[in-house]
């Protein structure tokens, strides 16, 4: 018989005291009492601050650091980030309104995404935000709307490059994509834009080139960034004016699953120093922006739900919770995973326990997809214990189908 091993926190950014996981200096058991309910999400502002501080120390000083609001649009979190980052990237009217409410000036907000509605474009143009144009049709709509409103639209062209970010969790560029304009179509579009810039008051700022996200390989990110800068340099030669802004996207990933290693930032930072230095001569008027979401907030968040029932079905232990995939779709494996893997999961009030078992954690939805952990080694869970899913600061609540089965929406708290 194998001797059970103590269960340690797989991500030690959260301290453990008296067998209880703490976040923001508060035990999860106390936090559950304070909030008066489970499930809930909690985010540690100090961890976010440390992440941004580490980036500022290593990345070029001239590099703008933008936050992709889609990663986590909680208003209080966006408010917290506002003085810490240089800009916000949004992808909906709701995100735009959240960003504007944070007191970040509109000139430091960019609006990305295919299929922007007329109301969204009108609000963005009126506020003075940058519109990342995704197609020739959208460019025409923006130009015409700007004339109608008497506003000079501030735009960049989103480019779908002819390369991808290799080993990326989500590939946003290369091949046929609904995002951006194919790189080979850009020169002809830039030529057409000459007249609109000169006669119709279009303010062309530059390019947005985003090839992928959630990558843990520094060499792949470096290769993609090198290709991004070279593509921007080539396109700039045909632009209707000097490039003032180049958004190179993000791509920096965080570890989720067994075997994942944290991304090594140093070689990426060193390469960006070289690229930014070279760009000063090629694009002397351009600001370079890096767009990060998950990397800034992902490791700072947890999702907490409570065990309601413990049952054994044909030898398999199931811990039934008051949470589920409707509140944390990514942890269920139904948000981008091809082969399902377990998120890092712990019993938050039984840390370092030696009384372990193999158990599956499920929610209370009427579907076998409602699986938060599949046959994991965990402390023996009982009704009342708190299940904590780590690495939940990004693409958690806002990326989940909360209306499914009409359960209450969990609370979010920034500590």
PyMOL commands that set and color helices and strands:
alter all, ss='L'
color gray80, all
select helices_A, chain A and resi 28-35+45-58+69-71+75-82+93-101+106-108+118-127+136-149+183-199+218-236+265-282+294-300+330-332+397-399+404-406
alter helices_A, ss='H'
color red, helices_A
select strands_A, chain A and resi 16-17+20-23+26-27+40-43+64-68+87-90+109-111+130-133+154-160+170-171+181-182+203-209+212-213+245-247+287-292+301-313+316-321+345-347+356-362+371-379+386-389+411-414
alter strands_A, ss='S'
color yellow, strands_A
deselect
rebuild
show_as cartoon
